Amino acid sequence: MDSAALAVEVLLPRDCRWPIGDVADPTFRFCSQTRVRGVYCATHWSASRTRAPR
């Protein structure tokens, strides 16, 4: 897991909300890189726009 990833309780308004890991796992975190579009950093915003193959 990325050492910069944060738990939801400590995210700042500018932090990326991309989920990392299993929500049932106590180590579940969010990306927390600086947001650039919507609620995601540049990398995760781009990933959120990629369509799954049919």
C-alpha positions as a Python dict, from the first residue, in 0.01 Angstrom:
ca = {
    (1, 'M'): (0, 0, 0),
    (2, 'D'): (114, 350, -79),
    (3, 'S'): (255, 510, 235),
    (4, 'A'): (73, 834, 147),
    (5, 'A'): (-268, 664, 155),
    (6, 'L'): (-494, 784, 436),
    (7, 'A'): (-794, 667, 634),
    (8, 'V'): (-1115, 861, 569),
    (9, 'E'): (-1102, 1021, 915),
    (10, 'V'): (-786, 1217, 828),
    (11, 'L'): (-850, 1311, 463),
    (12, 'L'): (-834, 1679, 385),
    (13, 'P'): (-1075, 1847, 141),
    (14, 'R'): (-802, 1853, -127),
    (15, 'D'): (-726, 1478, -100),
    (16, 'C'): (-812, 1219, -367),
    (17, 'R'): (-1096, 985, -264),
    (18, 'W'): (-988, 685, -478),
    (19, 'P'): (-1040, 375, -258),
    (20, 'I'): (-744, 143, -201),
    (21, 'G'): (-802, -210, -75),
    (22, 'D'): (-1099, -395, 69),
    (23, 'V'): (-1346, -186, 270),
    (24, 'A'): (-1382, -475, 515),
    (25, 'D'): (-1006, -470, 588),
    (26, 'P'): (-890, -241, 871),
    (27, 'T'): (-605, -119, 646),
    (28, 'F'): (-852, 20, 386),
    (29, 'R'): (-743, 368, 279),
    (30, 'F'): (-789, 637, 14),
    (31, 'C'): (-524, 762, -230),
    (32, 'S'): (-488, 1112, -74),
    (33, 'Q'): (-283, 1265, -356),
    (34, 'T'): (-390, 1621, -444),
    (35, 'R'): (-725, 1634, -625),
    (36, 'V'): (-732, 1793, -969),
    (37, 'R'): (-1071, 1692, -1114),
    (38, 'G'): (-1380, 1613, -911),
    (39, 'V'): (-1282, 1400, -612),
    (40, 'Y'): (-977, 1232, -774),
    (41, 'C'): (-611, 1307, -847),
    (42, 'A'): (-504, 1317, -1214),
    (43, 'T'): (-418, 946, -1225),
    (44, 'H'): (-742, 827, -1069),
    (45, 'W'): (-958, 1076, -1258),
    (46, 'S'): (-819, 931, -1580),
    (47, 'A'): (-873, 574, -1455),
    (48, 'S'): (-1233, 657, -1360),
    (49, 'R'): (-1299, 762, -1720),
    (50, 'T'): (-1164, 441, -1877),
    (51, 'R'): (-1437, 207, -1998),
    (52, 'A'): (-1425, -162, -1922),
    (53, 'P'): (-1385, -385, -2227),
    (54, 'R'): (-1708, -541, -2354),
}
